[in-house]
Amino acid sequence: MSMENETIKKYDGKTIRIEKSLYRIEVIATPAEISVYLHPLSGGDTAYSKTDTGSYPYTHGGKVYQQAVMKAREIHKEIEESIEPDIKE
């Protein structure tokens, strides 16, 4: 998988505002998996697209953190859907 994917380029390294907090988007794409991280630029916890919404950090995190996790998941899903499967017959 190359970083030439337009959807990845649309997000990777950009910033996004959630409530009043600014986050830098980091997309890590390898042949094995895709990960999306939202790094807060003014303190707080990094949101990760694979965070379990039943986990302690999520359930006890603040509203903005929870929204950031959901946004990371949304971006992750959009990237996955934009990648053509390379299926060989």
Helices and strands as residue ranges (DSSP letters): H 6-11, E 15-18, E 21-29, E 34-40, E 47-48, H 56-59, H 63-82
